[in-house]
Each structure stands twice: as structure tokens, then as C-alpha cells.
Amino acid sequence: MKGFMFRLGLGMMVGWWSFIPAQGEAYLINEWERLEVAGGERPLDEEPVPGKNWTDALTGIEFVWIAGGCFQMGSPPWKDGREQDEGPLHQVCLGDYWLAQREVTQGQWQAIMRMNPSAFPKGDAYPLERVTWLDAEVISASLNERYRGKARIRLPTEAEWEYACRERGDDIVYAGRDDVHRVSWNRENSLGSTQITGTRHPNRLGLLDMSGNVWEWTQDSYRPEAYSRHNENNPGGADEGFFKVIRGGGWKDEPGASRCANRGFDRYLSKRHDLGFRLAAVVDVASVDKKRPPLFEIPF
């Protein structure tokens, strides 16, 4: 599948081409639709105020305020199920940010994109899946049209994701408690598909499905040795790597894949029926226009 995006006036145009086989033939379809995303068309449900939770009125995405801090990222060699790429254990310090309470749902996606790519289109409250890393970038850009100078929406970094999963860096295994089946939809309890978001126990930050249901894209490119190269302050972020880090485990994985420290990866254009994302946001510092004063106001 290939796609394009361009701006026109106050809206955004998103398009994609797909080949759909039918009776041994392939047909090229060009689909596009104007997406009205400019500010002012629908009022914000709540203004993004640092220190407070807020909800986007268009999609219903709820953002939870995560106070920054320092923590030991990764896992020590003696942890059960620990993989080599989870080390070395190292200190990371993060600034404040918001993280969506739950994985982007099919209903939230369709509120902007007007289509549903999911392999399990079972209802608005089910997690979105079969979306690429770039798809997450597209919906972030759409939402950001409405929040300039207030918040900048994007995928979370790998460090932000783990910090939130571990309740601001606590030494816990799964998101909320050590009983994986109370917090995670996985191979042993999912009945072979995704489940409605928010039907497992939240963690102490109020975040849902950080463990299980669907894997979640993060900003970072995957490198097995990344932890030995991390900056201490706000490491990671988007770059041009082909493989991206995914986190949280999914409905068809063994329970151990849902560990907060577990790192997965996939190609940035991959589409899987167990892979979606949740959004993060940071305060958007509005640029200050420095205007040259009129000539008659210059005092010399």
C-alpha cells in the first residue's frame, strides 16, 4: 500500500492506493477524502493545561498527565523472561508529557480518517490494528492542526512508554500488578482476537491495556544495543530507521510478552492484526513573532 498526504487551505488531504485481489486479478484503487481538521471547526472539550488530564473533543481520546522524573530503564540480568536487548539497566530522566489513557480505538481513528483498516472490525471500542508507523504520524499531524501553541501530539518515545507502563518507573513487571491475566489480554485469555479496550485492570496512573491486547508503535527506531547509547535526558525519538520499537505485547502472544520492559520491533510499514498504537502529547511552546517596528517608531 502506498499513500500520500498534502495540505490544502485549512484542511488536509489523505490518500492511499491499494491492490485488492479478486478472482485472480488485481485492481488499483485510488481513494481519497478531504479531512477537515483545522482549529475552530469543533471546540476543544478541554484546553490542554499542563498538570491536568484532557480529552480531544473530535476523537474522544483521553490524555493522562504524566509527571516527569528519573528511573532505571530496562531490566537486570536476573529478571525472569529478560531479553538481552533490555540491558544494560541505565538511568533515564524525562520531562512532563501526556499519554493517551488507552490504545487508539477503531472509533477514534474513524472520527478523522473515515475508514477502518482493522482485521477485527468488531466495534468502535475495540483497538485499532493493521496500521503502520506512518499511519500514526498521519493522524498525529491531523490532530496537531487544532492544537498549535497548546500541545504537540505524537507517538511516545520508547522511554516515555516504559516509564508510564511502570507507573513512573516503579520496579513492576506488568502494567498495574504482577498478575498478568488481570491486566493483559494475551494468548491464554483473548479467545483468539482483540478485546474491547479498558476491560482489564488499569495501572496506578489510570492507563489501560499497556500490557496486552495489541502491540503499540513508539517513535524510536529499534537497535538491540540502544540502551548502551542512550542519552540520560529524554532519549530516543523519531529518526530514519527501518525497524521501529513496539511495546506491550498482544492478544496472540505468551503472557511474558506483556512485560513493561519487553522490547519488540517491526518494519515501519508493517501491518499486523496485533499491532496498533497510543498517542502522547507534550506542551507546544508557541513561537514568538519578532516583528520589526515601523520606521517611524525607531527612536533614532
C-alpha positions, 0 to 999 in steps of 0.5 A, spaced: 500 500 500 502 506 498 499 513 500 500 520 500 498 526 504 498 534 502 495 540 505 490 544 502 487 551 505 485 549 512 484 542 511 488 536 509 488 531 504 489 523 505 490 518 500 492 511 499 492 506 493 491 499 494 491 492 490 485 488 492 485 481 489 479 478 486 478 472 482 485 472 480 486 479 478 488 485 481 485 492 481 488 499 483 484 503 487 485 510 488 481 513 494 481 519 497 477 524 502 478 531 504 479 531 512 477 537 515 481 538 521 483 545 522 482 549 529 475 552 530 471 547 526 469 543 533 471 546 540 476 543 544 472 539 550 478 541 554 484 546 553 490 542 554 493 545 561 499 542 563 498 538 570 491 536 568 488 530 564 484 532 557 480 529 552 480 531 544 473 533 543 473 530 535 476 523 537 474 522 544 481 520 546 483 521 553 490 524 555 493 522 562 498 527 565 504 524 566 509 527 571 516 527 569 522 524 573 528 519 573 528 511 573 532 505 571 530 503 564 530 496 562 531 490 566 537 486 570 540 480 568 536 476 573 529 478 571 525 472 569 523 472 561 529 478 560 531 479 553 538 481 552 536 487 548 533 490 555 540 491 558 544 494 560 539 497 566 541 505 565 538 511 568 533 515 564 530 522 566 524 525 562 520 531 562 512 532 563 508 529 557 501 526 556 499 519 554 493 517 551 489 513 557 488 507 552 490 504 545 487 508 539 480 505 538 477 503 531 472 509 533 477 514 534 481 513 528 474 513 524 472 520 527 478 523 522 480 518 517 473 515 515 475 508 514 477 502 518 483 498 516 482 493 522 482 485 521 477 485 527 472 490 525 468 488 531 466 495 534 468 502 535 471 500 542 475 495 540 483 497 538 485 499 532 490 494 528 493 493 521 496 500 521 503 502 520 508 507 523 506 512 518 499 511 519 500 514 526 504 520 524 498 521 519 493 522 524 498 525 529 499 531 524 491 531 523 490 532 530 496 537 531 492 542 526 487 544 532 492 544 537 498 549 535 501 553 541 497 548 546 500 541 545 504 537 540 501 530 539 505 524 537 507 517 538 511 516 545 518 515 545 520 508 547 522 511 554 516 515 555 512 508 554 516 504 559 516 509 564 508 510 564 507 502 563 511 502 570 507 507 573 513 512 573 518 507 573 516 503 579 520 496 579 513 492 576 513 487 571 506 488 568 502 494 567 498 495 574 500 488 578 504 482 577 498 478 575 498 478 568 491 475 566 488 481 570 491 486 566 493 483 559 489 480 554 494 475 551 494 468 548 491 464 554 485 469 555 483 473 548 479 467 545 483 468 539 482 476 537 482 483 540 478 485 546 474 491 547 479 496 550 479 498 558 476 491 560 482 489 564 485 492 570 488 499 569 495 501 572 496 506 578 496 512 573 489 510 570 492 507 563 489 501 560 491 495 556 499 497 556 500 490 557 496 486 552 491 486 547 495 489 541 502 491 540 503 499 540 508 503 535 513 508 539 517 513 535 524 510 536 527 506 531 529 499 534 537 497 535 538 491 540 544 495 543 540 502 544 540 502 551 548 502 551 547 509 547 542 512 550 542 519 552 540 520 560 535 526 558 529 524 554 532 519 549 530 516 543 525 519 538 523 519 531 529 518 526 530 514 519 530 507 521 527 501 518 525 497 524 521 501 529 520 499 537 513 496 539 511 495 546 506 491 550 505 485 547 498 482 544 492 478 544 496 472 540 502 472 544 505 468 551 503 472 557 511 474 558 510 478 552 506 483 556 512 485 560 513 493 561 520 492 559 519 487 553 522 490 547 519 488 540 520 491 533 517 491 526 518 494 519 515 501 519 510 499 514 508 493 517 501 491 518 499 486 523 492 484 526 496 485 533 499 491 532 496 498 533 498 504 537 497 510 543 498 517 542 502 522 547 502 529 547 507 534 550 506 542 551 507 546 544 511 552 546 508 557 541 513 561 537 514 568 538 513 573 532 519 578 532 516 583 528 520 589 526 517 596 528 515 601 523 520 606 521 517 611 524 517 608 531 525 607 531 527 612 536 533 614 532 
